Amino acid sequence: MRTITAAAITDTVARLCIQANTRLPDDIVAALDRRRKEEPWPLAKETLGLLWDNMELAEQKDLPICQDTGMACVFVELGQDVHIEGDFEQAVHEGVRRGYGEGYLRKSIVGDPLRRVNTGDNTPAAITLRLVPGEGCTITVAPKGFGSENMSRLGMLKPADGVEGVKKFVLDTVRQAGPNPCPPIVLGIGVGGSFDKVAYLAKHALLRPIDRPNADPYYAQLEGELLEEINAMGIGPQGFGGQTTCLGLSIEAAPTHVAGLPVAVNVSCHVTRRATAQL
């Protein structure tokens, strides 16, 4: 049995909040770099260049890549043989509080969805905990801005709709979103499970690097087809046209009921932020 202190969790979460908001993951950087070099439409190419400059300045000056530093979504894979010394959830919340304070990150969370009073420290975090074998603890902080989150959708399709129905739902989601989520976008797509499970699948799919195709060849092919069709829409960076509407997408699937076909699309902008640490 291994012991991890609540203080260690707090320190890690605080550091990851700042890191995720000031430095993009390598796969997103590589995709943005490739697209800005290959984009043929002049206005789109110029826009991608400006996004690249913004990303570089943020890293050089330790400033947020985007003014919306998001809701702190914290994903934890906790080993079954780990004992947490202290209050786990409070340790995560304290890490967010400290990280957003020390990093001078915008606080965007309201304590109640209708009364709309800002909590002042970007807490509480949205915590997703998964128990895994072993004595490790992996923490990923993925801040989510709501310009893109508000463009996300969930649908309960009929089994007869099949893969073409899923594709149509995804494409319609991107088409309806248009320039609102600050494209180029990244998509997390969930298929299967239940009403609540499919939303989790879509959110969790954003944690997989976009240069790593689905391990199942069937879904890997579907990812490629969807990416090609989305970029053929011509929405382009910030909605200015061009061939770069989506940098990448990931699909996660789960078993579902014989009478159901849930599908969810979690939309993220090009500032798809995540930072991971192992304790």
VENURWO-V483056 format. One line per field, one symbol per residue. psi: psi as a letter, one per 20 degrees, with the letter a starting at -180 (. if undefined). A space follows every 50 residues. Layout:
BEGIN
psi: ???
END
This chain:
BEGIN
psi: pqppqhhhggggggghggghiipqqhhgggghgghhhiphoghgggghhh hggggghgghjlqqhqhnjrpoooppopqikpppnaogghggghgggggh ghjlqpojpqhpihilppiijjqqqopoppprqakroppppnpoqihhhi iqqpqnrqhihahhhggggghhggghhcihjmqqrppppppabaghhhgg ggghhiippijorqhohghgghgggggghgiihjgrpjjjrajmhphrqp ppqqqrqhjqmqpqoopqahmopqpqqp.
END
